[in-house]
Amino acid sequence: MSDPTSPRSIQISGLALAFPQSLAVYGTYEEAQRAVDHLADAQFPVENCMIVGTDLKQVERITGRLTWGRVALAGAASGLWLGLLVGLLLGLFVEEGGWWAMMASAALFGAAFGIVWGLAGYAATRGRRDFSSVRTVVATRHEVLVEHKHRAAAQEILARTPGLLPDPFAG
């Protein structure tokens, strides 16, 4: 049985392999996934494998320019949804005739709150970030790790199919 306190084991959010060794390094996640899927199809115990993304990069895609009007509109839209949710919850406790009035007033208060909150946040940036964007972290390499006792069998399985075991000397 493996020792989870061993310095050679990998402990990340409950994911663990004791004494992992590199099986192969791929340029894309899909290639690494294909290799592990091939191992699974060959009845290899894939619970002894792990795909690890390495060489991480943060990528930020600029989606548009921010203006006071756009910020107010986005704040109103998000506040409206929040107001509708609150109105729906409070509407459960309102008498029969007042349900629509509760929903409408909660939506209006939510939109107003969203506008004020959005504009206050935008004003706090003092023009240092006048654009909207979407950010993500991507891995540029994907390494398949396998328990040391299964590495030779995994290499043998992948070596039988051309293209599944990358050339370690390829640049």
Beta strands, then each sheet from edge to edge (+ up, - down):
strand 1: 10-12
strand 2: 15-17
strand 3: 20-26
strand 4: 49-65
strand 5: 131-147
sheet 1: 1+ 2-
sheet 2: 3+ 5- 4+
end
